[in-house]
Amino acid sequence: MIENFRLTRPELTLDPRNDGRHVLDPAKPHDRESVPFIVNIPEEGISFFTYTWVNCEGRAGAVVCLFGPGIGEEQITLGLPERPISDEMDFSDWRIDAFTMQHDLQFRSAEFAFTSDEVDLSFTFEGSHPPYAYSAHKDGCPPFCADDRIEQAGRVTGTLRLGDRTIAFNAAAHRDHSWGTRDWTAMVGYRWFVGQVGADMSDHFWHLNALGQMHLRGYIVKEGLMAEISGIDISWTLDEQFRQKTLDATIADEAGRTTSLRAEFFSHGVLIPSPDLTLNEAGARMWLDGAEGAGWLEFAWQTDYLRHIRSIPEYAPRPGG
């Protein structure tokens, strides 16, 4: 239960009313609100995410994406284009064609369902700890990311149908929820990671390069205590297409603790939220302080830069590194 966790500071989390929809500013063209859920099913070789958003003009869209060896060589991407929605529609009952989502508006649980000819997906999400708020950081939420955003690990139980194959799952999951300015072009690149071991240990960091600086936000949950990240020593390896292979990190938090992280990636997908930015997604088997769980790394590249370095064979990472 999320109330069993202690916080180093009360401002690490937000009032539950923020589980619902926010008012966006039509005078700010980059204002938007979004809610993704990400799920790994390592034993099936499958990773997937669901993603919905609404912009400052009151137009909303959604996408469901599945990838990994259990899906095949090509990822499955099922998108619903933006269309006008009612100002009254809230995340307590969010409906875009066959894409539905219901938050309990308490940051505890949510229901999701999506139906198509190719894929049927439904699950229940249960949060494992109070949501972490970016506004808790001494410098606040970076202004190009959002007015504020939350990150929350959890568990999902559900069913996935792929053609004539049906998979029941009980798996690690994560959701975030952001509202306000999202300027993808302001970000040079970043590494956004989430991982968890059962319901008792989880971590998140966003390590990004923007406005001429490196920015770091995130948290560690373990030993019944949530603490904000205070520093990170991070390294990674990439394949010949500059996709994630491994990630190693040592993470310090404001409670004076150190957490070790190792991730080995088994699935790869891609999301292009803007022509300027390519997001390489990857699901992982992961270890926090040596305990095994599941993780996910979103590695952002400027699209033209990634196209350029992929075009020159001499730049490709060497095998094993």
C-alpha positions, 0 to 999 in steps of 0.5 A, spaced: 500 500 500 502 506 498 501 509 504 506 505 507 512 508 504 515 514 508 518 520 504 524 524 506 520 531 505 512 531 504 513 535 497 516 529 494 508 527 492 502 531 490 495 532 492 491 527 489 487 532 485 493 532 480 491 525 478 485 528 473 486 533 467 489 540 468 487 546 465 492 548 459 494 555 456 492 556 449 497 562 449 502 557 450 503 553 443 507 547 447 502 546 452 500 539 453 498 533 458 500 526 457 499 519 460 503 513 458 503 506 461 509 502 460 509 494 461 515 489 461 513 481 460 520 479 460 518 471 460 514 473 453 519 477 450 514 483 450 514 490 452 509 495 451 507 502 452 500 506 452 500 513 451 495 518 450 495 526 450 491 532 449 494 539 447 492 546 448 487 546 443 483 541 446 485 536 441 487 529 443 490 522 441 493 516 443 498 510 441 499 503 443 506 500 441 508 493 442 515 490 441 520 485 443 522 478 440 515 476 442 512 480 437 517 479 432 522 483 427 517 489 427 514 493 432 506 494 432 504 501 433 497 502 433 495 510 433 489 514 433 490 521 430 488 527 434 481 530 434 477 535 438 474 532 445 470 535 450 473 540 455 469 536 460 472 529 459 477 527 464 482 522 466 476 518 470 473 516 464 478 518 458 475 515 451 478 516 444 475 511 440 477 504 442 482 507 447 479 507 454 483 509 461 480 511 468 484 513 473 481 513 480 483 520 481 487 518 488 494 516 484 492 509 487 489 505 481 487 505 474 484 501 468 486 501 461 483 497 455 484 498 447 481 493 442 483 493 435 483 487 429 490 486 431 491 487 438 486 487 444 489 489 451 486 490 458 489 491 465 489 494 472 494 498 474 496 499 482 501 504 484 506 501 489 508 508 492 506 515 492 507 519 486 514 523 485 513 530 483 518 533 479 516 540 483 520 537 489 526 539 486 530 545 489 530 548 481 523 545 480 520 542 474 525 544 468 520 549 464 521 545 457 519 539 460 512 541 463 509 545 469 509 539 473 510 531 472 509 525 476 512 518 476 510 512 479 512 505 479 506 499 480 504 493 478 499 491 472 494 485 471 491 484 465 490 480 458 493 481 451 491 478 445 495 478 439 491 475 433 489 468 436 494 468 441 492 470 448 497 472 454 495 473 461 500 477 465 502 480 472 507 484 471 512 490 473 509 497 470 510 504 471 506 511 469 508 518 468 503 524 468 505 531 465 502 537 464 504 544 461 510 546 456 513 540 452 518 543 448 521 537 444 526 541 440 529 544 447 532 537 449 539 535 446 538 528 448 536 524 454 536 518 458 529 516 462 530 510 466 525 506 470 526 500 474 523 496 480 523 490 484 517 487 486 513 492 490 518 494 495 524 497 491 524 502 485 528 507 482 527 513 476 531 518 473 531 523 468 538 525 466 538 530 460 542 535 456 538 541 455 539 549 455 547 548 455 546 544 462 545 537 464 539 536 468 537 530 473 531 528 476 528 522 480 527 518 486 529 511 490 524 507 493 527 502 498 527 500 505 520 503 506 523 510 504 522 515 498 528 519 497 530 524 491 536 523 487 542 527 489 547 524 484 548 519 479 554 516 476 552 512 469 555 509 463 552 505 458 553 501 451 550 501 445 549 496 439 551 498 431 544 502 431 546 506 437 540 502 441 541 500 448 545 494 450 547 495 457 546 500 463 550 501 469 549 506 474 551 508 482 545 513 484 546 517 491 540 520 494 538 525 499 537 520 505 545 519 504 544 512 501 547 509 495 544 504 490 547 500 484 543 499 478 545 494 472 540 493 466 541 488 460 536 490 454 532 485 451 527 489 447 527 495 442 522 500 440 521 507 437 517 513 438 517 519 434 513 524 438 516 530 434 520 530 427 526 533 431 527 528 436 527 520 436 526 516 442 529 509 442 525 505 447 528 498 451 525 493 456 530 490 460 532 485 465 534 489 471 538 489 478 537 494 484 542 492 489 543 485 486 536 484 486 532 482 480 527 486 477 524 489 470 526 496 467 525 501 461 530 506 458 528 511 453 534 514 450 532 520 446 536 523 440 536 529 436 533 525 429 538 529 424 544 527 429 542 520 429 541 519 422 548 522 421 552 518 426 548 511 423 550 513 416 558 513 418 560 506 419 566 508 423 562 511 428 558 505 430 560 502 437 564 496 437 562 489 439 562 489 447 562 496 448 
